[in-house]
Amino acid sequence: MKTLKYFCSAILMILIVGCGSSYKASTQTAEGAFIQFSGNFWGTTVSVDNQTPVLISEDKIDAFEIDNEEVVRFPIETGTHSIKVSRDGTLIVNRKIYVSNSNVFEVKVP
């Protein structure tokens, strides 16, 4: 009978210790802020805060895929920005955005 008592006590202690263990996880975030363009962005001209426009062309800028969609991503300072996207001289996107550290702001180009 004493053996059964010791056995049950040992099992109970193992369960208590096993359930009381801690779990730690860490999340790694990207440093800096980014603006990402998706949709029909090839051949468009992008201007940030009325600076010199940049042509998004396949021979100058590398794209990559996220969820089977081609995108391009550029680093940007944190804060509020004015984004203008033009195609053939026509303004197609005119947005004011706020980007914080470790965030990616996506602009879908029609």
C-alpha positions in Angstrom: 0.0 0.0 0.0 2.9 2.3 0.8 4.4 1.6 -2.6 1.2 2.6 -4.4 1.1 5.8 -2.3 4.8 6.6 -3.3 4.1 5.8 -6.9 1.0 8.0 -7.1 2.9 10.8 -5.3 5.8 10.5 -7.8 3.4 10.6 -10.8 1.6 13.7 -9.3 4.9 15.5 -8.8 6.0 14.7 -12.4 2.7 16.2 -13.7 3.0 19.3 -11.5 6.6 19.9 -12.5 5.8 19.3 -16.2 2.8 21.6 -16.3 4.7 24.3 -14.4 7.5 24.7 -16.8 7.8 28.0 -18.7 7.7 28.7 -22.4 9.5 31.5 -24.0 9.2 32.8 -27.6 11.0 35.6 -29.3 9.8 37.6 -32.3 12.3 39.2 -34.7 11.2 42.3 -36.5 12.8 44.2 -39.3 14.6 47.4 -38.4 13.4 50.4 -40.2 10.3 51.2 -42.2 9.4 50.2 -45.7 7.0 51.1 -48.5 5.9 48.3 -50.7 4.2 48.5 -54.0 1.9 45.7 -55.4 -0.4 45.5 -58.3 0.4 47.1 -61.7 3.5 49.0 -60.6 5.9 48.3 -63.5 6.4 51.4 -65.6 5.2 53.8 -63.0 6.9 56.8 -61.5 7.0 57.2 -57.8 7.6 60.4 -55.9 7.9 60.5 -52.1 7.4 63.9 -50.4 7.7 65.7 -53.8 11.3 64.5 -54.2 12.8 63.5 -57.5 10.5 60.8 -59.1 11.8 57.3 -59.5 10.9 55.0 -62.4 10.0 51.5 -61.3 11.3 49.4 -64.2 12.2 45.7 -64.4 15.7 46.4 -65.6 16.6 48.6 -62.6 14.6 47.3 -59.6 14.4 43.8 -58.2 10.9 42.4 -57.3 10.0 39.4 -55.2 6.8 37.4 -54.5 4.6 37.4 -51.4 1.6 35.1 -51.5 2.0 34.6 -55.2 1.9 38.4 -55.9 4.9 40.3 -57.2 6.0 43.3 -55.1 8.8 45.8 -54.8 9.9 47.3 -51.4 11.9 50.4 -50.6 13.2 51.6 -47.3 11.6 54.9 -46.0 12.1 57.1 -43.0 9.5 56.7 -40.3 6.8 59.3 -40.1 4.3 60.9 -42.4 4.9 61.0 -46.2 3.1 62.1 -49.4 3.2 59.3 -52.0 2.4 60.0 -55.7 2.4 57.3 -58.4 2.1 58.3 -62.0 1.9 56.3 -65.3 2.4 58.0 -68.6 2.1 61.4 -67.0 -1.2 60.6 -65.3 -1.4 60.7 -61.5 -3.0 57.3 -60.4 -2.2 57.2 -56.7 -2.0 60.3 -54.4 -1.8 59.3 -50.7 -0.6 60.6 -47.4 0.7 57.8 -45.2 2.3 57.3 -41.8 4.9 54.6 -41.4 6.3 53.5 -38.0 9.5 51.6 -37.2 9.4 47.9 -38.2 6.3 48.4 -40.4 5.7 47.9 -44.1 3.1 50.2 -45.7 1.6 48.6 -48.9 0.4 50.7 -51.8 -1.7 48.8 -54.3 -1.2 50.4 -57.8 -4.2 50.0 -60.1 
